[in-house]
Amino acid sequence: MAKRKHNSGMFKRGFDPRRHQLTPADRVKGFWNAIYSIVRRYPDAIGSDGRHMACRFLKSKSEEKAR
């Protein structure tokens, strides 16, 4: 395999201002946005208690998508 020609976008070890580190607050916000998105698209994913997502439902959806 031929070696790729170096370009400015290639990964280099160490600090790079183009790499953004997510803060814990950013990660939490992203998590809740993902949950909201799933609930909005699949209302049946909410458990009967209204608090817990049905993991089996989500697993079945991902298996359907893989087919």
N, C-alpha and C positions, 0 to 999 in steps of 0.2 A: 504494500500500500504506500502510495506516495505521501510525503509529508506535506501538510497544508502550509500555504504561504501565510506568514504572520500578518495580522491586521490589528487595528487599534481596538477592536471589540473583543479580542481574545482574552480569556481569563488569566489574570496574573495574581499571584499570592500577595496578601497584604491589603492595606487600605486602598479603597477605590471609591471616590465620591459618587460614582454612578450607582453603586450598590446601596440600596436603601434598607436599613434595618428597621423592621417593624417593632414598635413599642408594645408592651403588654396591653395597653389600652386599644391599640390598633387591632391586635389579634382577637381580643374579646369582641370588639365591634364586628369584625369579619365573621366570627363564629355565629353571633346572633343574627347577622344578615343572612347567613347561609340557612340557619334554622327557619327564619321567616320565609325565605324563598321556597323551601321545601314544603312548609305548611300551606303556603298560598297555592302552590301547584297541586299538592296532594292532600286535601283536607282529611281524607281517610287515614292518614298516617298518625293522627292524634289518637291517643288511647281513650278509653271510655271515661277515665277520670279527668280528661282535658289537660293533663300536665305532661304526660310522657308520650314520646314518639314511639310508634310501633316499629321496632327494628326489623321484624319479619316483613312488614310491608315494604320498607325501604330496600331490603335485601332482594325481595321478589321483583321490585322495579328495576334494580340494577341488573338482575339476571335476564329480565325481558329485553333490556337495552342491548345486552351482549349478544343476543340471538340475531 
